[in-house]
């Protein structure tokens, strides 16, 4: 008997806790989804948590059943069924109401994809009994099998046709001792007994879920199913779910034919996980199979605001760890090219102290200065070389002339041109936080040659760009013949660095 397809909907936290034997709290910590069959050894997990902080480690098999926390949708569906059932019972004694009851209950039953236990199961059973009685009375028994309007409500097996709602009621409670009080009238009850005697002779169906992840269970029509590798059920419609630790996943409302042997498959196959693992270890997350991407996205959405990572371990070395964040989380963990080019524009300010200032009152005291600059950087692994051009403007001026010339030519804007070899303590990976230390060597025009030290940390603003504050301390000595002897500059700059 075909029924409207229903999506899996969450149910109340209370009955899920009873079925799963687990707490019902929402996820309270981030999660690492391992593409390996099982999470790696403890020392590898500890290594991962140095980056992620405390996390739950989820095996790849769990991704095949992306779960979600219960919500109000199914409670609303069950409430709607109760209201429809009460309304149909109130109208039952009216004239020519059977077809209206038939369709009203069909719509309400089609919304119920999950059963929370005995009370919900009883409500669905009562609705099916009344719907079957409406089908029985809406079409004369000798015409129901031929009536086109009755076809959606019939259960077919070979050439035989039976009252579909009553077949579903028998599938829901196959061991129930049915009585006259379950039915609205004696005639319906007697017709039901005839259907039962015929349907009970049909071969049973078998439901299998052999690849459920650890800690999960299969629930059929609100009852824990025991061994999920072979669950024998009566033919008809069943509401099936996978329950794990207060969360739900699964197919929802399914139909099983007599003798059918159906295996429930998760969203992912072992081959999907193996390929995704290989892609992540090869730093090619964009090539992961689409089902893995969809399952990871569903897990991230179910986690709310909690961070989620994909991870894979090759059996040695550090694991590959991909944060699932942003609109496009499938950014490589590192750029495949060996040599990396970064361009940066920056601005900032600080102070400069020099005895070469023209103004006597400014000599040997800090003078505030500010300006902008640009740099180009080449990085290879942890090594880097920067070429920088920065300007500083302040209240004072430094003369161009030498002691001998005695010229009054001067400048109040000074340009530093420098080459800065250095190292990355944290490399510039996509969406990473690169931290570098470099030693700039060059000239502060017009008069001072020198060297310094700078350090900066990039704050990611995209997969290939950063806002990078840099603290720079520079020491210079006057060139031969120029006035003064030294200059010291301390500058904090903020730049925008990007990989072209």
C-alpha positions as CSV (number, residue, x, y, z in Angstrom):
1,X,0.0,0.0,0.0
2,X,1.9,3.1,-1.1
3,X,1.9,6.0,1.2
4,X,3.4,9.5,0.9
5,X,7.1,9.5,1.4
6,X,8.1,11.0,4.7
7,X,11.4,12.5,5.7
8,X,13.1,11.5,8.9
9,X,12.0,13.9,11.6
10,X,13.3,14.3,15.1
11,X,11.3,13.3,18.1
12,X,11.2,14.0,21.8
13,X,14.3,13.9,23.8
14,X,12.6,11.8,26.5
15,X,11.8,8.7,24.5
16,X,15.1,8.8,22.7
17,X,16.9,8.7,26.0
18,X,14.9,5.7,27.0
19,X,15.5,3.9,23.7
20,X,19.2,4.7,23.5
21,X,20.0,4.5,27.2
22,X,22.0,7.6,26.8
23,X,21.9,11.2,28.0
24,X,19.9,13.7,26.0
25,X,22.1,16.8,26.2
26,X,23.1,18.5,23.0
27,X,26.7,18.1,21.8
28,X,28.8,20.0,24.3
29,X,32.1,19.8,22.5
30,X,33.6,19.9,19.0
31,X,34.0,16.7,17.0
32,X,36.7,15.1,14.8
33,X,35.2,12.9,12.2
34,X,37.8,10.3,11.3
35,X,37.7,8.9,7.7
36,X,39.5,5.8,9.1
37,X,37.3,2.9,10.1
38,X,38.2,3.5,13.8
39,X,39.8,6.5,15.5
40,X,43.6,6.1,15.7
41,X,45.7,5.3,18.8
42,X,45.5,7.6,21.9
43,X,48.8,9.4,21.2
44,X,47.6,10.4,17.7
45,X,44.3,11.7,19.2
46,X,46.3,13.7,21.8
47,X,48.3,15.2,19.0
48,X,45.1,16.3,17.3
49,X,43.7,17.8,20.4
50,X,46.7,20.1,20.7
51,X,45.2,21.8,17.7
52,X,41.5,21.3,18.3
53,X,41.2,21.3,22.0
54,X,39.0,18.7,23.7
55,X,36.9,16.9,21.1
56,X,34.9,13.8,20.6
57,X,36.5,11.3,18.2
58,X,33.9,9.9,15.8
59,X,34.7,6.9,13.5
60,X,34.1,7.0,9.8
61,X,31.3,4.5,10.1
62,X,29.3,7.0,12.1
63,X,29.3,9.4,9.2
64,X,27.3,7.0,7.2
65,X,24.4,7.8,9.5
66,X,24.5,11.6,10.0
67,X,22.5,12.1,13.2
68,X,20.8,15.1,14.6
69,X,19.3,16.2,17.8
70,X,15.6,15.8,18.3
71,X,13.3,18.7,17.5
72,X,9.6,19.6,17.6
73,X,8.6,18.4,14.1
74,X,7.6,14.9,14.9
75,X,5.9,15.9,18.1
76,X,3.8,18.2,15.9
77,X,3.1,15.3,13.5
78,X,1.9,13.1,16.3
79,X,-0.2,15.9,17.8
80,X,-1.8,16.4,14.4
81,X,-2.5,12.7,14.2
82,X,-4.2,12.7,17.6
83,X,-6.4,15.7,16.6
84,X,-7.3,14.1,13.2
85,X,-8.2,10.8,14.9
86,X,-10.4,12.6,17.5
87,X,-12.1,14.5,14.7
88,X,-12.7,11.4,12.6
89,X,-14.1,9.5,15.5
90,X,-16.5,12.4,16.2
91,X,-17.7,12.4,12.6
92,X,-17.9,8.6,12.2
93,X,-21.6,8.3,12.8
94,X,-22.4,11.0,10.1
95,X,-23.6,10.3,6.6
96,X,-21.2,9.4,3.9
97,X,-18.1,10.4,5.8
98,X,-15.9,7.4,5.0
99,X,-13.9,8.8,2.1
100,X,-13.2,12.0,4.0
101,X,-12.0,10.0,7.0
102,X,-9.9,7.8,4.7
103,X,-8.0,10.8,3.2
104,X,-7.7,12.8,6.4
105,X,-6.1,10.0,8.3
106,X,-3.9,9.2,5.3
107,X,-2.4,12.7,5.4
108,X,-1.9,12.6,9.1
109,X,-0.3,9.1,9.1
110,X,2.0,10.1,6.3
111,X,3.6,12.8,8.4
112,X,4.5,10.4,11.2
113,X,8.0,9.0,10.5
114,X,9.0,8.1,14.0
115,X,7.3,6.4,17.0
116,X,8.3,7.2,20.5
117,X,7.1,4.1,22.3
118,X,3.9,2.4,23.3
119,X,1.7,5.5,23.5
120,X,2.6,6.7,20.0
121,X,2.4,3.2,18.6
122,X,-1.2,2.8,20.1
123,X,-2.2,6.1,18.5
124,X,-1.0,5.0,15.0
125,X,-2.6,1.6,15.4
126,X,-6.0,3.2,16.3
127,X,-5.7,5.5,13.3
128,X,-5.0,2.5,11.0
129,X,-7.9,0.5,12.3
130,X,-10.3,3.4,11.8
131,X,-8.8,4.2,8.3
132,X,-9.2,0.5,7.3
133,X,-12.8,0.6,8.5
134,X,-13.4,3.7,6.4
135,X,-11.9,2.0,3.4
136,X,-14.1,-1.1,4.0
137,X,-17.3,1.0,4.1
138,X,-16.3,3.5,1.4
139,X,-16.2,0.7,-1.2
140,X,-18.4,-2.4,-1.3
141,X,-16.2,-5.4,-0.5
142,X,-16.7,-6.9,-3.9
143,X,-15.7,-3.6,-5.7
144,X,-12.9,-2.3,-3.6
145,X,-10.2,-4.2,-5.5
146,X,-11.5,-2.9,-8.8
147,X,-12.2,0.7,-7.7
148,X,-9.5,3.1,-9.0
149,X,-10.0,5.4,-6.0
150,X,-9.2,2.6,-3.6
151,X,-6.0,1.6,-5.3
152,X,-3.6,3.8,-3.2
153,X,-5.0,2.1,0.0
154,X,-4.6,-1.5,-1.0
155,X,-1.8,-3.9,-0.1
156,X,-0.9,-6.0,-3.2
157,X,0.9,-9.3,-3.3
158,X,0.8,-11.2,-6.6
159,X,-2.8,-11.0,-7.8
160,X,-4.2,-10.6,-4.3
161,X,-5.3,-7.3,-2.8
162,X,-6.0,-6.5,0.9
163,X,-7.1,-3.6,3.0
164,X,-3.8,-1.7,3.3
165,X,-4.4,0.1,6.6
166,X,-5.4,-3.1,8.3
167,X,-2.3,-4.9,6.9
168,X,-0.2,-2.0,8.4
169,X,-2.0,-2.4,11.7
170,X,-1.1,-6.1,11.8
171,X,2.5,-5.3,10.9
172,X,2.7,-2.7,13.7
173,X,1.3,-5.1,16.3
174,X,1.6,-8.6,15.0
175,X,1.1,-10.3,18.3
176,X,-1.8,-8.2,19.5
177,X,-5.0,-10.0,20.7
178,X,-7.5,-8.0,18.7
179,X,-11.0,-7.5,20.1
180,X,-14.3,-6.1,19.0
181,X,-13.6,-2.9,21.1
182,X,-10.7,-2.1,18.7
183,X,-13.2,-1.4,15.9
184,X,-16.0,1.0,15.3
185,X,-18.5,-1.7,14.5
186,X,-19.0,-5.5,14.4
187,X,-18.9,-5.8,10.6
188,X,-15.6,-4.1,10.3
189,X,-14.2,-6.3,13.0
190,X,-15.3,-9.5,11.3
191,X,-13.9,-8.2,7.9
192,X,-10.6,-7.5,9.7
193,X,-10.4,-11.0,11.1
194,X,-10.7,-12.4,7.5
195,X,-7.9,-10.1,6.3
196,X,-5.7,-11.2,9.3
197,X,-6.2,-14.9,8.6
198,X,-5.0,-14.4,5.0
199,X,-2.1,-11.9,5.7
200,X,-0.7,-14.0,8.6
201,X,0.1,-16.7,6.0
202,X,2.3,-14.4,4.0
203,X,6.1,-14.9,4.4
204,X,7.7,-12.5,6.8
205,X,10.1,-9.7,5.7
206,X,13.7,-9.3,6.9
207,X,15.4,-6.0,7.7
208,X,19.2,-5.9,8.0
209,X,21.5,-3.1,9.1
210,X,24.9,-4.9,9.4
211,X,27.1,-1.8,9.2
212,X,25.8,0.3,12.1
213,X,28.6,2.2,13.9
214,X,29.4,1.3,17.5
215,X,27.1,2.6,20.1
216,X,24.0,2.7,17.8
217,X,20.9,0.6,17.8
218,X,18.0,-0.1,15.4
219,X,14.5,0.8,16.4
220,X,11.5,-0.5,14.5
221,X,8.0,1.0,15.2
222,X,9.2,2.4,18.5
223,X,10.7,-0.9,19.8
224,X,14.5,-1.7,20.0
225,X,15.1,-4.3,17.4
226,X,17.9,-6.3,19.1
227,X,20.4,-7.8,16.6
228,X,20.3,-5.4,13.7
229,X,21.8,-7.9,11.3
230,X,18.5,-9.8,10.9
231,X,15.2,-8.3,12.1
232,X,12.2,-10.3,11.1
233,X,9.0,-8.2,10.7
234,X,5.6,-8.6,9.2
235,X,5.1,-7.2,5.7
236,X,3.7,-3.7,5.5
237,X,4.8,-0.2,6.5
238,X,7.3,0.3,9.3
239,X,8.9,3.3,10.9
240,X,12.6,2.6,11.3
241,X,15.3,4.7,12.9
242,X,18.9,4.5,14.0
243,X,19.4,5.8,17.5
244,X,22.8,6.9,18.9
245,X,23.3,8.7,22.2
246,X,20.2,10.9,22.2
247,X,20.4,11.6,18.5
248,X,18.5,10.1,15.6
249,X,19.2,9.0,12.0
250,X,17.7,6.6,9.5
251,X,15.3,6.0,6.7
252,X,12.0,6.8,8.6
253,X,8.8,5.3,7.0
254,X,9.5,2.3,4.7
255,X,7.4,-0.4,3.1
256,X,8.4,-4.1,3.1
257,X,6.9,-6.7,0.8
258,X,6.2,-10.3,1.9
259,X,9.4,-12.3,1.9
260,X,11.5,-9.2,1.1
261,X,15.1,-9.1,2.5
262,X,16.2,-5.5,2.7
263,X,19.6,-4.2,3.8
264,X,19.6,-0.7,5.2
265,X,22.6,1.3,3.8
266,X,24.0,4.4,5.3
267,X,24.7,7.6,3.4
268,X,28.3,6.4,2.7
269,X,29.8,3.2,1.4
270,X,33.2,1.8,2.7
271,X,34.6,2.7,-0.8
272,X,33.5,6.3,-0.3
273,X,35.3,6.6,3.0
274,X,38.5,4.9,1.6
275,X,38.6,7.4,-1.3
276,X,37.9,10.4,1.0
277,X,40.7,9.2,3.3
278,X,43.1,9.0,0.4
279,X,42.1,12.4,-0.9
280,X,42.6,14.0,2.5
281,X,46.0,12.4,3.0
282,X,47.1,13.6,-0.4
283,X,46.0,17.1,0.4
284,X,43.2,17.0,-2.2
285,X,40.0,17.5,-0.2
286,X,38.1,18.9,-3.2
287,X,38.3,15.4,-4.8
288,X,36.5,13.7,-2.0
289,X,33.3,11.8,-3.0
290,X,30.2,14.0,-2.9
291,X,28.4,11.6,-0.4
292,X,31.3,12.2,2.1
293,X,31.0,16.0,1.6
294,X,27.3,15.8,2.1
295,X,27.6,13.7,5.2
296,X,30.2,16.0,6.7
297,X,28.1,19.0,5.9
298,X,25.1,17.4,7.6
299,X,27.2,16.6,10.7
300,X,28.4,20.2,10.8
301,X,24.9,21.6,10.6
302,X,23.7,19.2,13.4
303,X,26.6,20.4,15.6
304,X,25.3,24.0,15.6
305,X,28.1,26.3,16.5
306,X,30.5,23.6,17.6
307,X,33.6,23.2,15.4
308,X,33.9,20.0,13.4
309,X,37.0,18.6,11.6
310,X,37.6,15.8,9.1
311,X,40.7,13.8,9.9
312,X,42.8,10.9,8.4
313,X,45.9,9.2,9.6
314,X,48.3,7.4,7.4
315,X,49.7,5.1,10.1
316,X,52.7,7.3,10.8
317,X,53.5,11.0,11.2
318,X,51.0,13.7,11.9
319,X,47.4,13.2,10.9
320,X,45.7,15.3,8.2
321,X,43.1,17.6,9.8
322,X,40.6,19.7,7.8
323,X,38.4,22.2,9.6
324,X,34.8,22.2,8.2
325,X,34.1,25.9,8.2
326,X,33.0,28.6,5.9
327,X,31.0,28.3,2.7
328,X,33.8,26.3,1.0
329,X,35.4,24.0,3.6
330,X,37.2,21.9,0.9
331,X,40.4,24.1,0.9
332,X,43.7,22.1,0.7
333,X,45.6,21.8,4.0
334,X,48.6,23.3,2.3
335,X,49.4,24.6,-1.1
336,X,50.9,21.9,-3.4
337,X,53.6,24.1,-4.8
338,X,57.0,24.1,-3.0
339,X,57.6,27.9,-3.3
340,X,55.0,30.3,-2.0
341,X,54.7,34.0,-3.0
342,X,52.9,36.4,-0.7
343,X,52.3,40.1,-1.3
344,X,51.5,42.5,1.5
345,X,50.4,46.2,1.9
346,X,50.7,47.6,5.4
347,X,50.4,50.7,7.5
348,X,51.4,51.6,11.0
349,X,53.2,53.8,13.4
350,X,55.6,54.0,16.2
351,X,58.6,56.1,17.1
352,X,62.1,56.9,15.9
353,X,65.0,58.2,17.9
354,X,68.1,59.7,16.2
355,X,70.9,62.3,16.9
356,X,70.8,63.2,13.2
357,X,67.6,65.3,13.5
358,X,68.1,68.9,12.3
359,X,66.1,70.1,15.3
360,X,68.2,70.1,18.4
361,X,65.3,69.6,20.7
362,X,64.3,66.3,18.9
363,X,67.8,64.7,19.1
364,X,68.0,61.6,21.3
365,X,64.4,61.6,22.2
366,X,61.5,59.5,20.7
367,X,59.7,61.2,17.8
368,X,56.3,59.8,16.8
369,X,56.1,58.7,13.1
370,X,53.8,56.8,10.9
371,X,53.4,55.6,7.3
372,X,52.8,52.7,5.0
373,X,54.6,50.2,3.0
374,X,54.6,47.1,0.7
375,X,56.5,43.9,0.7
376,X,56.9,40.8,-1.4
377,X,57.8,37.5,0.2
378,X,59.0,34.1,-1.0
379,X,58.6,31.1,1.3
380,X,59.9,27.6,1.0
381,X,58.8,25.2,3.7
382,X,59.7,27.1,6.9
383,X,62.2,29.5,5.3
384,X,61.3,33.0,3.9
385,X,62.8,36.0,2.3
386,X,61.0,39.3,2.3
387,X,61.8,42.5,0.3
388,X,60.3,45.5,2.1
389,X,59.8,49.2,1.3
390,X,58.4,51.2,4.2
391,X,58.0,54.9,4.8
392,X,57.9,56.9,8.1
393,X,56.9,60.5,8.5
394,X,57.4,62.5,11.7
395,X,57.6,65.9,13.2
396,X,61.4,66.2,12.7
397,X,63.7,66.2,9.7
398,X,67.1,64.6,9.0
399,X,69.6,66.4,6.9
400,X,71.0,65.0,3.8
401,X,74.2,66.9,3.9
402,X,77.5,65.7,5.4
403,X,79.4,67.4,8.1
404,X,81.8,68.9,5.5
405,X,79.2,70.2,3.1
406,X,77.1,71.8,5.8
407,X,74.0,71.7,3.5
408,X,70.6,72.5,4.9
409,X,68.8,70.0,2.6
410,X,66.6,67.8,4.8
411,X,63.7,65.2,4.7
412,X,60.8,64.6,7.1
413,X,59.8,61.4,5.4
414,X,62.2,58.5,5.7
415,X,62.1,55.4,3.6
416,X,63.5,52.1,4.7
417,X,64.5,49.6,2.0
418,X,65.4,46.2,3.4
419,X,65.8,42.5,2.6
420,X,64.6,40.3,5.5
421,X,65.5,36.6,5.7
422,X,63.6,34.7,8.3
423,X,61.7,31.6,9.3
424,X,58.1,30.6,9.8
425,X,57.4,29.2,13.3
426,X,53.9,28.4,11.9
427,X,53.7,28.1,8.1
428,X,51.3,30.0,5.9
429,X,48.7,27.3,5.3
430,X,45.2,27.9,4.0
431,X,43.1,29.4,6.8
432,X,46.1,28.9,9.1
433,X,47.7,31.4,11.5
434,X,51.2,32.0,10.1
435,X,53.8,33.3,12.5
436,X,57.1,34.5,11.2
437,X,60.4,36.0,12.6
438,X,62.7,37.8,10.2
439,X,65.9,40.0,10.3
440,X,65.6,43.0,8.0
441,X,68.9,44.5,6.7
442,X,68.9,47.7,4.7
443,X,69.0,51.5,4.7
444,X,66.8,54.1,6.4
445,X,67.2,57.0,3.9
446,X,68.9,59.3,3.7
447,X,71.7,58.4,6.1
448,X,71.4,55.2,8.1
449,X,72.4,51.6,7.4
450,X,71.4,48.9,9.8
451,X,69.5,45.8,10.7
452,X,66.5,44.8,12.9
453,X,64.2,42.1,14.0
454,X,60.5,41.7,13.2
455,X,57.8,39.3,14.1
456,X,54.2,39.0,12.9
457,X,51.2,36.7,13.1
458,X,48.6,36.4,10.3
459,X,44.9,36.3,11.2
460,X,43.1,34.5,8.4
461,X,40.3,36.4,6.6
462,X,40.0,33.9,3.8
463,X,41.6,30.7,2.5
464,X,44.6,32.6,1.1
465,X,44.7,36.0,2.8
466,X,45.5,37.4,6.3
467,X,45.4,40.5,8.4
468,X,49.0,40.5,9.7
469,X,50.2,42.7,12.6
470,X,54.0,43.0,12.7
471,X,56.2,44.5,15.4
472,X,59.5,45.8,13.9
473,X,62.6,47.0,15.9
474,X,65.4,48.5,13.7
475,X,68.8,49.8,14.6
476,X,70.9,52.0,12.2
477,X,74.2,53.8,12.1
478,X,75.0,56.8,10.1
479,X,76.9,56.3,6.9
480,X,80.4,57.8,6.6
481,X,80.4,61.6,6.5
482,X,76.7,62.0,7.5
483,X,75.7,64.0,10.5
484,X,74.7,62.1,13.6
485,X,75.7,58.6,14.6
486,X,72.6,56.3,15.0
487,X,68.9,55.8,14.7
488,X,66.4,53.5,16.4
489,X,62.9,52.8,15.1
490,X,60.2,50.8,16.8
491,X,57.1,50.4,14.6
492,X,53.9,48.4,14.8
493,X,52.4,47.8,11.4
494,X,49.1,46.1,10.3
495,X,49.1,44.6,6.8
496,X,46.9,42.7,4.4
497,X,48.9,39.8,3.0
498,X,47.6,37.5,0.3
499,X,48.7,34.7,-2.0
500,X,48.2,35.9,-5.6
